[in-house]
Amino acid sequence: MPDIPSLSNKHKPPLGRIYPFQGPISRAGLYSQGPARLMYLAMERSKAEKPTSPIPGVRLRVLAPAQAACLLSPVLVKATGRGLEIKQTPEGLWELAAWVEESRFHPGMMGHLRHLCARLSPYLGQISLDCEPQERQRPPARGHKRFFAPFQVTPSLWVAPPGTGLELEQGQHLLELEIGKAGHCGLEPASRSALTLLEELLSRESVARALDARAGTGLFSMAAVRWGVQRVRALDQDPHSVAVARRNIRLNGLNRAVKAGCVPLERDGGLYDLVIAVETHRSLLRRARHLINRVARGGHLLLGGIGYGWTQRCVSRFCPPLSLIARHRELWWESLLLRRP
C-alpha cells in the first residue's frame, strides 16, 4: 500500500463515515479525492443503487360529491398510508385516487370502504368505489392536501381556495383557506354543525374575546372575527396546524384580530367570553375541566365534533357548572352551545 500523504484536518472526511464505493480502494486514493468530491460520488452511487423495477399495487378510486369526498379523503389516506390524487369532474363530482402496495392491500380494506360509502350515500348523494391492479415506478408522496371549489357553509359564510377572488353580495363573508393536513375546511358535518351554532350566537350576542382551543386551519377563529368578535386567541399543540392557521390568517388579512400559538390549553390562564372547541368527543371529555375554567361568567362554550351517541355523556360532564342552551346535528355529529351563569 502506498504511503498516505499528510493532510490537514479540514481536508479529511469525518471519522466514522462510510463511503458506499464498490470494489477495493486505497486509503491514499480515498483521501486524495477531497471531501466534496467524495460526497458527490457517494450520492451518485446511492442514486444508481435505487431499484427501478415497477412496484405492484392496487389503485383505489372514489367518485363522490364534495361533502362526501371531504369525509372519505382522510379515511383513504389512513388506509393506504399514502397521499391522494384529487380532481373535479365536469359533472361537479370529486374523484379521489389512492394507491397502496400489494402487500398492504387486503379484502377487509375494501369492505370497510364500501360500508362507509353505503352509509353516506343516502345523505350525501351517490358514491362509487372501485379498485384495479396498478404498477408504479415509485409510490406516491405521503403528503395529503385537499382541494375543493368555493362552497357555502352557512347562510352568510363562504369558503374557497386561495386566489379564487369570489365576489359576494353584501352581508356575505368569504374565507380563503389552505388546508394541508390541519383538518377543518367547513365541508365536514362536524364543522358545519358548529359553525351554524356559532353564527346564531354571534348574531345576537356581542363578544369581545374568544378562545379557539383547537385551531386547525384557523377556520373557526376567522369566522368568529368575520361575525363580530374583536379578539381571538387560537391554540393548537400541533406545530403543522399552527403554521397552516397562521398562513390562513395572513391570507385573509386578520393578523391583528387573531393570534395563533402552539401552546397547550392547560398553560393558558385567561378567561374568555367565548370558548370554541371542535374536536373528538374523547378529547372534549379529557380536557373538560380546562375548557370549563377558560369560560368567564356569562360566557359561552361551543363544543363540536361529538359523535351522536356521546352527546348525553358530554352534557353530563359539562353541566353543571354550565347549562345547555342550544344544540345542532349534522349526520352523526352534534354540536352543543353551553353558557356559564
Secondary structure as GFF3:
##gff-version 3
##sequence-region A 1 341
A	DSSP	three_ten_helix	9	11	.	.	.	ID=ss1
A	DSSP	alpha_helix	27	32	.	.	.	ID=ss2
A	DSSP	alpha_helix	35	48	.	.	.	ID=ss3
A	DSSP	beta_strand	55	64	.	.	.	ID=ss4
A	DSSP	alpha_helix	66	80	.	.	.	ID=ss5
A	DSSP	beta_strand	84	88	.	.	.	ID=ss6
A	DSSP	beta_strand	94	101	.	.	.	ID=ss7
A	DSSP	alpha_helix	107	124	.	.	.	ID=ss8
A	DSSP	beta_strand	128	136	.	.	.	ID=ss9
A	DSSP	beta_strand	151	154	.	.	.	ID=ss10
A	DSSP	beta_strand	157	160	.	.	.	ID=ss11
A	DSSP	beta_strand	173	176	.	.	.	ID=ss12
A	DSSP	alpha_helix	189	202	.	.	.	ID=ss13
A	DSSP	beta_strand	209	212	.	.	.	ID=ss14
A	DSSP	alpha_helix	219	226	.	.	.	ID=ss15
A	DSSP	beta_strand	231	235	.	.	.	ID=ss16
A	DSSP	alpha_helix	239	251	.	.	.	ID=ss17
A	DSSP	beta_strand	258	261	.	.	.	ID=ss18
A	DSSP	three_ten_helix	265	267	.	.	.	ID=ss19
A	DSSP	beta_strand	272	278	.	.	.	ID=ss20
A	DSSP	alpha_helix	281	286	.	.	.	ID=ss21
A	DSSP	alpha_helix	288	293	.	.	.	ID=ss22
A	DSSP	beta_strand	295	307	.	.	.	ID=ss23
A	DSSP	three_ten_helix	308	310	.	.	.	ID=ss24
A	DSSP	alpha_helix	311	318	.	.	.	ID=ss25
A	DSSP	beta_strand	323	330	.	.	.	ID=ss26
A	DSSP	beta_strand	333	339	.	.	.	ID=ss27
###
